[in-house]
């Protein structure tokens, strides 16, 4: 009887031991990451804030976008953003209460010092009794161009992106509205929490950058893609099209009209593809879309990155176009999509990538925001080189499109972007939207013969001109200011 009781007790202890062993392993192995990242984990937070988080630098390696400074509180370091809101959508925030966003999130392993590449320096610091330090993240952002883009955009709602078409380097990334990450990084909940509530309740959504995280109808800037599809499918800049005052659409009594109800080229009976591009003739480009068909139009657009997972160092919204099947019984939608209306969506980063592929001879590079990581001693431990995303068009198509875009600035709808001594290639866009006030777009690159910079601009709801706005009037001068900051002139 006693032996039986002992055996039962032994079995009970064994079961308890197995359960305890399983629980410990679950916590240490399977749940470790979740528990470590739990904002309520006070022990983890104390450990994390005992590390001097690495800096985030602009491309000049002097302009500090984010850094950690010592405090006298229980959290040893405070994250600060010396440039305030100017780089908020790039750095994101590092918050005791709300976690991380932007580069603070995507580069967290390096900034926090936990990446394998930083292990040698961590060991040296530990041996020498120095506190753990994070690595430095060097970005592609050019402070001069970032400031120039911010000045040019002013208080207008919208976004500006500047790229190097040869490398994909993002040189400027500016949007309105913007937010200052410093209050969110505060250790004082009476500062951080009300500020977050204010941001979240703002209908203009300042936590989402209009330069790369929201989508808008791109209007006639999409004619770069429609023209690309036309050229890739056998049409030429000299291909002639009928030039009626409005386009009769299949399956509907509605008609497609030109901007302002105008008759392109003074009512000439025929017009070339190049002429239609120069003056942004909707009727002709609607006809181009119908001739191409949904399949050719959608596939060409996707080759430029729309609806694809284009890599980027922080989350962004790639452009969007409906799938081919959605056009099967909606042919008018093909014509409207060909002029950047209907359900087509884009942002300045996506349209900058389109222009960059044209500028780079048909080669589209992956947009790059981070070039290298340095350990606390200053030694480079990881580099991020340029990467090719794809080749959406041939070199011949790129050359033809460049010439067509130059004509837009030389004598078409984009003359406000002209710079003496520098040939600029560009495309305007004036996109209708539910507000009744069009979004004003301009996408360009320069010098046209040897492009060094691409700029894409959107100003929402017409900016200061409201319903009278056009891309050439409102957005082109902003792009010009950024080009001049980069190239002079």
Secondary structure, DSSP 8 states (H G I E B T S, - for coil): -HHHHHHHHHHHHHHHHHHHHHHHHIIIIISHHHHHT-TT-HHHHHHHTTSB---EE-TTS-SEEEEEEE-SSSS-EEEE-TTGGGGHHHH--EETTTEE-HHHHHTHHHHTT-SGGGHHHHHHHHHTT---B--EEEE---HHHHHHHHHHHTT-SEEEEEE-TTT-BEEEEEEES---HHHHH-S-HHHHHHHHHHHHH-TT-TTS-TTTTS-B--GGGGHHHHHHHHHHTT--TT-EEE--SEEE-TTSS-EEE-GGG--GGGG-SEEEHHHHHHHT-HHHHHHHHHHH-HHHHHHHHHHTTTTS----SS-----B---GGGGTT-HHHHHHHTTT-TT-BB-HHHHHHHHHHHHTTT-EE--B-EEEEE-TTS-EEEE----EEE--S-HHHHHHHHHHHHHHHHHSTTGGG-BTTB-EEEEEEEE--TTSS-EEEEEEEESTTS--EEEEEEEGGGGGGGGG--IIIIIHHHHHHHHHHHH--
